[in-house]
Amino acid sequence: MERIFTIVAPLFVVVLVAYLYGRTRQPSMGIVNKINMEVFIPALIFSVMARDSFQPGQYVMLAIAAMGVILGSGLLAWIASRLLGWQWRTLVPPMMFSNWGNLGIPLFVFAWGEESLGAAVVLFVTGNVLWFTVGRALLSGSLSIAEVVKSPILCAVFLGLLFSSLNWSVPEVIDVPLEMLGRVAIPLMLFSLGVRLTALCWEDWRYGVVGAVLCPTAGVLSAWLLTLVLPLDPLQQKQVLLLGVLPPAVMNFVFAEEFDQEPDKVASIVMVANIMSMVTIPVLLFFIL
């Protein structure tokens, strides 16, 4: 329990610092978010994937299960948005696209050791591929193949897979600066979220509460149903359930800002759901471990 808290708590410390800074300085984060999406996050993804040598073929069923959890959560969120009379593009993406990276990967390693890192990376890659294809299509209203091909993040994913599959090593003169750039991405996303929270009104917290309840409910329900029908081994079943309980990723807010899709409400969903995860994640770990 203490280890889980030490993983989750730093996220909120960074957000709190950014919130306090935003209250006094009112900085504009638009160009900062753009640089993060096009430079720092791709550097992070490639730096991690190029160093982790694993065989993607043994994780095919796990990747299929991950896609099922994401799409199933989206379907349940769409139904909920219709019942509530909310814009579905505001609620559906945060329910689909979870915090696989800076929260999911450490949790996997904590729960099952270093041998689970390959599975965590596959789930991270699967989610991000859907994120920058289906996710962008949901928010923009159309799927542009040209935009997908030009996406720096997807390019980093495929290039990282290539290096990992072929066991290529990145020269140190390139690897070190890439790692330095990648380390900027996660705290910068959190900082941007904290600044955005300064613009929230109390009405937006209703979205946060609903999202905090709906996200783990839809995710774990979808994951549980998939464990009944897919030939997953016992460890993979637990990994899929843990994937289902993860809260929305900060990237949802970045996308909402980019497409002007009620970013204040999305920020509230992300923040409250991540706070709630300090309860839901330990509860699920108690049952599956």
N, C-alpha and C positions, 0 to 999 in steps of 0.2 A: 504493500500500500504506500509506504514511504517512497519507494522507487518510482511508482507511477506518478505520485505528486511531484517529484523532482523533475519528471519529464514534462508535465503539463504546466506547472507553475511558471517557468521562465517565459512562456508565451504571453501570459497575462501581465507580467512585469514590464515587458517591452511595450505592450499595448498601453499600459497605464502611463509610462513615460511619454509616449507619443501623444496620448490624450491631453496630458498636462501641458506639453509643449504647444499642441494645437490650440488649446484654450487661450494661450497668451500671444502666440505669433500668427495664427491663421495662415499657415503656409499653403501654397498651391501644389498639389501632389500629382497633377496630370502628367507632366513630362517625366517625373520620377517613376511613375507606374509604367510608362512606355519604355523607358530605358531598362527597367527591371524585366519586363516581358521579353525584350529583344536581346539583352546582353547577359544579365546576371543569372536568370533562371536557366537559359540554355547552357551556360557554362557549368552550372551546378549539375544538371542532368548528365551531361557528357562526362564530366569529371568522375561522377559516381559510377556510371555504367561501364566506362572504359576500364575501370580498375577491378570490377567484380566479374571474374570469369565463371560463367555458369552455362549449363546446357539448356537452352529454352525449351527444347522438345519434351523434357520430362514434366513440364509445367503446363502443358496444353489444356488439360481438364481444369486446372486451377484458374487459368486465364478465362476459360469459358464461364466458370462459376462467378468470377469477378464481374464479367460483363452482365451476367444475369442479375447479380445484386444491384448493379448500377441502374440497369434498365427497369428492373422491378420496382426499385425505390422511386424512380421517376414516374412510373405509372401510378403508384399509390399517391404520390404527391400531386399529380395532375388531378386525380379524383378529389383530393382534399381541397385543392384550389377552387375547383368548380363548386363544391359544396359551400365554401366560405365566401365565394364571390370575389376572390382576389385574382390579380393578374398571374396567370400560371407561369409566365417567364420569370417572375420574381421568386416564386417558391420552388419550382421544379429543379433548376440547376443546383442550388445548394443541397437539396436532398439527395441528388445523384452523385455529386463529386465531392468526395470526402478527403480528409487530411491524411492521405496515404504516405506522404513523405516525411515531414519533420515530426509527426506523431506516430504514424503507422509503423515505419521501419524500426525506430527504437523500441516500440512495444513488442514487435515480433521477436527481436533479439533478446529482450528482457524475458519474454515468456518461454521461448524455446531454444535460446542460445544462438551462437553464430551460424549454426547449420541451417537456420531458417532465413538467413539473409537472402539467399537466392529466390525463395518464394516471395519475400517482401518486395524485392526489386521487380519481379515479374508482375505482381499486383500493381505496383507503382506505375510501371510502363503501360500496362493494360488500361489503367484508369486515365492516364495522360493522353493516350492515343484517342480514347473516346472523348476526352475533354476537348481536344482541339479539333475534333471533327463534329461529333454529335452536339457537344456543348456549344460550340460557336454557331452551329446551324440553328439550335433552339433560340439563341439570343438574337441572331441576325435575321432569322426567318428564311434563310437559304443556305445551301452548302456550296461554297465556292472551292472547287478543286485547286484552282490557282492559289487561293489564300492558304489552303492546307499545305500545298507544296512549298510555299514561301515561308511558312511558319518556322521561325528560328527554333522553337521548342521541339517541334516534330523532327526537324532536321537533326537536332541534337540527339533525340531518341534513336533514330535510325542509324546515325553514325556511331553512337555508343554501342548499339546492338552489333554492328559490324565489327567494331574493335574487340568486343567481348567474345563474340562467336569465333573469330579467327585468332584469338589470343594475341592480338597486336598490342604492343606497348607504346604509350605516348612518350615522346622524348621529354626529358625533365625540363628543358627550356620552355616547353609548351605547357606541360602538365602543371607546373608550379603557378604560373599566372592564371591558368584556368581555375585552379582550386581557389586562388585568392578572389577571383571574380565571383565564383559560385558561393562563397561564404557570405557575400553581401545579400543574396537573394531573400532568404527566409526572414532575417530581421527587418529588411526593408519592407517586405510585404506586411509584416506585423505593424511596423511603424505607420505605414500608410493607412492601415485599418484603424489604428488608434486616433490618428488625425481626423479621419472621416467620422468617427463616433462623436466628435464635438458638435456635429450638425444634427444629431438625432433629436427628435422630439419624443415625448412620452408615448404618443400613439404608435410609434414604430416598435415599441417593446412588445406589443401584441404579436407582431410577426416573429419576434425573437422567441417568445414562449412557445408558440405553436411549432416553430421550427425545431426547438430544443426537444420537444416531445415526439414530433413526427419523424425526425431524422433517424434516431436509433430504432424506433418502432418499425418503420418501413424497412430499414436496412437489415435488422436481425430477422424479421419475418421473411423477407425475400431470401436471405441466406439459409435459414432453416428449411424452407421449402426446397431449395436447390440441393441441400445435403440429402434429402430424401430420394431425389430422382437421378442425381449424377453419381458416377462411380468414383467417388473421392475416398481416399484412405482416411483413417480416423484423425490424423494430424491435419490434413488438408481441410477436413470438415470444421475443425476448431479454428483454423486460420481464416476460413471464409466467414465464420460467425464473428470473429474479431474485426474483420473488414467491415461487416455490416453495422457495427456499433460506433465506428469512428465518426466524429463530428464533421461538419462542412469545412472545407479548406478555405484558407484566406483568399486563395485565387478566385473564388466565386465573387468576392467583392471587387477584385481587380477587373474581372470581366464585366460585372455590372456597371462599374465606372466607365469602362471603355464604350459600352453600348448604351449608356444612359438608361439602364433598366432599374429604376428605383434603387439606386445604390445605398441610400440611407436605410431602407428596409432590409436589404441584403446584408448590410453591415451588422444590423441588429440580430438577424438570424445567425450569422456566423459567430458573433460574440457570445450570445446567450447559450447557443448550442455547445460551444466549446467549454463554457463554464459548467454546463450540465454534464459534460463528458467526464468531469472529475468524480462524478457519482456513477454514471452508467458504465464506464469502462471497468472500474474495479468490481462492480456487481457481476458483469459478464465474465470477467477473468475468474472470479470466485467459482462460477458454475463450470466453466470449460476446463479449468485446471484442477 
